[in-house]
Amino acid sequence: MNLGRLNHFIAMGTSGKTEDVDLLMHALVSRDDLATFKLVDYALSHVNTPEGVERLRHYLFNGLRSQRNYAALYFKRRGFSDTLQEALAKGKIDWEQGFAE
């Protein structure tokens, strides 16, 4: 594992800045490998700022399918069921993405 890459991804998640969330979400669609997917997932778990949460909400409603999947997973883990219900009602995610255990 590349610890420099891991630390960089974690730093982006921890910053919670819009541009850092964008970079993480871009990595999902620009790289097609399991390591990147896991790194992004882990880094997103560090997003705790209102700005970062709002940006993840943007991706839940406007992102590509893979981006919506990871945004849904973020909100699911945090218990934001209202946000997931809204995305489901708007056809942005399916039931499994938002609510399956």
Backbone bond lengths (Angstrom), bond angles and torsions (degrees), N, CA, C in turn:
res aa  C-N    CA-C-N  psi(-1)  N-CA   C-N-CA  omega(-1)  CA-C   N-CA-C  phi
1 M - - - 1.447 - - 1.532 109.16 -
2 N 1.288 114.97 141.11 1.455 121.84 178.46 1.534 108.72 -87.19
3 L 1.333 116.73 101.95 1.464 120.61 -177.11 1.522 112.40 -65.49
4 G 1.326 117.44 -31.62 1.460 120.05 176.84 1.515 111.17 -62.67
5 R 1.304 116.12 -42.39 1.468 120.73 179.16 1.530 110.18 -67.42
6 L 1.319 116.30 -43.13 1.464 120.68 177.81 1.530 110.25 -58.54
7 N 1.312 116.85 -49.31 1.466 120.65 -179.57 1.520 112.04 -62.97
8 H 1.325 116.65 -37.41 1.467 120.76 178.07 1.527 110.41 -64.09
9 F 1.322 116.97 -45.51 1.460 120.66 179.61 1.529 110.61 -63.79
10 I 1.327 117.33 -43.35 1.465 120.99 178.97 1.528 110.18 -62.00
11 A 1.325 117.25 -41.57 1.467 121.18 179.06 1.528 110.67 -61.23
12 M 1.326 117.08 -39.70 1.466 119.65 178.51 1.530 110.43 -65.57
13 G 1.330 116.71 -43.36 1.459 119.53 178.55 1.519 111.55 -63.81
14 T 1.302 116.52 -43.82 1.465 121.44 -178.30 1.522 111.52 -64.97
15 S 1.322 117.44 -35.85 1.471 119.80 179.71 1.523 110.47 -63.74
16 G 1.333 116.03 -37.42 1.459 120.50 179.25 1.506 114.43 66.58
17 K 1.313 118.09 11.98 1.464 121.31 179.26 1.526 109.97 -73.83
18 T 1.310 115.71 149.59 1.459 121.20 -179.94 1.519 111.22 -52.76
19 E 1.323 116.99 -46.89 1.462 119.86 -176.46 1.530 112.08 -66.69
20 D 1.314 117.26 -29.77 1.464 119.47 178.35 1.524 111.41 -75.83
21 V 1.327 117.18 -39.47 1.466 119.66 174.15 1.531 109.17 -62.20
22 D 1.330 116.94 -39.90 1.472 120.61 177.01 1.525 111.28 -59.36
23 L 1.326 116.80 -43.27 1.470 120.13 179.56 1.527 111.10 -63.73
24 L 1.318 116.81 -41.38 1.464 119.72 177.95 1.523 110.94 -64.08
25 M 1.311 116.58 -44.05 1.463 119.86 -179.93 1.531 111.43 -68.37
26 H 1.310 116.24 -32.62 1.467 119.81 175.87 1.532 110.45 -65.14
27 A 1.323 116.50 -37.25 1.467 120.50 179.57 1.533 110.82 -60.21
28 L 1.323 117.19 -32.29 1.468 120.26 179.09 1.519 112.63 -63.27
29 V 1.313 116.55 -34.69 1.464 119.52 -175.73 1.525 113.03 -99.49
30 S 1.320 116.49 -13.73 1.470 118.37 -179.10 1.523 112.53 -97.59
31 R 1.324 116.86 -18.07 1.468 121.88 179.48 1.517 107.99 -122.95
32 D 1.287 116.78 136.08 1.464 120.64 -178.25 1.520 109.68 -118.44
33 D 1.339 115.60 63.60 1.455 118.53 179.28 1.526 109.69 -141.53
34 L 1.295 115.38 148.77 1.456 122.08 -175.83 1.525 112.57 -59.28
35 A 1.321 117.56 -38.33 1.465 120.63 -179.60 1.525 110.98 -59.67
36 T 1.324 117.07 -44.03 1.468 120.49 178.82 1.516 110.61 -64.06
37 F 1.322 116.88 -44.09 1.464 120.10 -179.97 1.529 110.92 -58.76
38 K 1.316 116.49 -43.67 1.467 120.61 -179.83 1.526 111.45 -68.49
39 L 1.315 116.91 -40.18 1.467 120.46 178.07 1.530 111.01 -62.58
40 V 1.322 116.03 -45.05 1.466 119.73 -179.91 1.523 109.54 -63.83
41 D 1.309 117.46 -45.56 1.458 120.98 179.54 1.524 110.35 -56.99
42 Y 1.313 116.57 -47.05 1.465 120.67 179.66 1.526 111.40 -64.85
43 A 1.313 116.84 -43.59 1.470 120.63 179.96 1.523 111.04 -62.93
44 L 1.322 117.32 -40.08 1.458 120.10 179.67 1.524 111.50 -64.08
45 S 1.317 117.16 -27.91 1.466 119.60 178.58 1.527 111.51 -66.03
46 H 1.310 117.48 -14.62 1.466 122.40 178.84 1.531 113.32 -91.56
47 V 1.322 117.50 -4.52 1.463 121.02 -179.46 1.527 108.47 -75.02
48 N 1.326 116.23 117.99 1.465 122.03 -178.23 1.523 113.30 -133.10
49 T 1.308 118.23 0.39 1.468 119.95 -178.08 1.525 109.94 -87.15
50 P 1.326 117.14 150.36 1.468 119.37 175.60 1.533 111.91 -56.40
51 E 1.317 116.88 -38.70 1.471 121.82 178.95 1.529 110.56 -62.14
52 G 1.318 116.55 -44.19 1.461 120.73 -179.76 1.512 112.47 -67.73
53 V 1.334 116.23 -41.91 1.466 120.27 178.37 1.523 109.86 -62.61
54 E 1.314 116.71 -42.10 1.469 120.35 179.01 1.529 110.67 -63.89
55 R 1.320 116.58 -38.04 1.466 119.04 179.02 1.527 110.82 -67.94
56 L 1.319 117.08 -37.94 1.463 119.60 175.82 1.524 110.72 -65.20
57 R 1.320 116.53 -35.66 1.470 120.20 174.93 1.534 110.01 -61.59
58 H 1.324 115.69 -40.99 1.465 119.82 176.25 1.532 110.30 -55.92
59 Y 1.315 117.04 -46.95 1.463 120.31 -179.27 1.523 112.14 -67.72
60 L 1.320 117.87 -32.07 1.459 120.98 177.41 1.527 110.53 -61.20
61 F 1.315 116.50 -36.61 1.464 120.78 -176.69 1.522 114.10 -99.15
62 N 1.326 118.52 -18.83 1.462 120.70 -172.97 1.515 114.55 -129.79
63 G 1.312 117.82 -5.24 1.456 120.27 -175.29 1.517 113.59 -79.35
64 L 1.302 114.09 173.12 1.463 120.66 171.82 1.526 107.89 -69.70
65 R 1.308 117.07 166.05 1.467 120.60 -175.06 1.534 112.57 -52.12
66 S 1.329 117.41 -48.01 1.468 119.34 -178.68 1.526 110.97 -63.75
67 Q 1.317 117.19 -36.73 1.459 120.70 178.65 1.524 110.75 -68.06
68 R 1.324 116.60 -40.39 1.466 120.29 176.56 1.524 110.53 -63.51
69 N 1.336 116.64 -37.99 1.469 120.59 178.53 1.524 111.16 -59.66
70 Y 1.322 116.99 -48.60 1.461 120.37 -177.98 1.523 111.85 -71.05
71 A 1.313 116.99 -35.02 1.468 119.70 175.39 1.532 109.91 -65.56
72 A 1.325 117.21 -42.25 1.467 120.88 177.74 1.522 110.59 -61.46
73 L 1.312 116.50 -42.41 1.460 120.55 178.23 1.527 110.55 -61.08
74 Y 1.311 117.10 -41.61 1.469 121.56 177.56 1.532 110.19 -58.03
75 F 1.328 116.52 -51.11 1.463 119.99 -177.03 1.531 111.63 -69.27
76 K 1.304 116.85 -33.53 1.462 121.04 176.84 1.526 110.48 -62.77
77 R 1.316 116.75 -47.36 1.472 120.99 179.87 1.523 112.17 -63.11
78 R 1.322 116.85 -28.96 1.466 121.35 -178.71 1.528 112.70 -89.42
79 G 1.324 116.29 -5.69 1.457 120.06 178.97 1.515 114.52 77.11
80 F 1.328 117.76 25.72 1.469 122.42 179.09 1.535 109.02 -84.82
81 S 1.320 116.60 66.30 1.460 119.47 -174.90 1.527 112.94 -66.53
82 D 1.322 118.35 -30.99 1.471 120.22 178.03 1.524 110.90 -62.90
83 T 1.321 116.26 -42.42 1.461 120.77 178.37 1.524 110.59 -63.62
84 L 1.319 116.26 -42.87 1.463 120.52 179.32 1.523 111.40 -67.24
85 Q 1.330 117.46 -38.95 1.470 120.61 176.65 1.526 110.86 -60.80
86 E 1.328 116.01 -41.48 1.468 120.74 178.89 1.528 110.60 -63.34
87 A 1.332 116.57 -44.74 1.466 120.52 178.75 1.528 111.05 -63.85
88 L 1.319 116.90 -39.38 1.460 121.24 177.68 1.525 110.32 -63.56
89 A 1.330 116.92 -46.29 1.469 121.64 -179.57 1.524 111.89 -62.03
90 K 1.327 117.09 -31.04 1.469 121.20 -179.83 1.526 112.43 -89.23
91 G 1.331 116.74 1.71 1.462 120.54 177.38 1.520 114.28 75.67
92 K 1.326 117.08 19.80 1.467 120.52 -178.52 1.520 111.95 -84.59
93 I 1.327 116.62 -26.80 1.459 122.75 175.79 1.521 107.84 -136.71
94 D 1.322 116.33 163.92 1.454 119.03 172.74 1.526 109.06 -102.20
95 W 1.317 116.17 174.09 1.460 120.69 -175.93 1.516 112.20 -57.57
96 E 1.336 116.86 -42.12 1.463 120.93 -178.19 1.529 111.66 -61.52
97 Q 1.314 116.56 -40.81 1.469 120.13 179.68 1.517 112.29 -61.71
98 G 1.314 116.51 -37.30 1.443 119.81 -173.81 1.506 116.49 -96.98
99 F 1.351 115.82 -25.86 1.461 116.05 -168.13 1.522 115.90 -134.97
100 A 1.314 119.21 -10.10 1.464 119.96 179.85 1.525 110.09 -68.18
101 E 1.299 115.39 143.05 1.478 120.33 179.04 1.486 111.11 -86.55
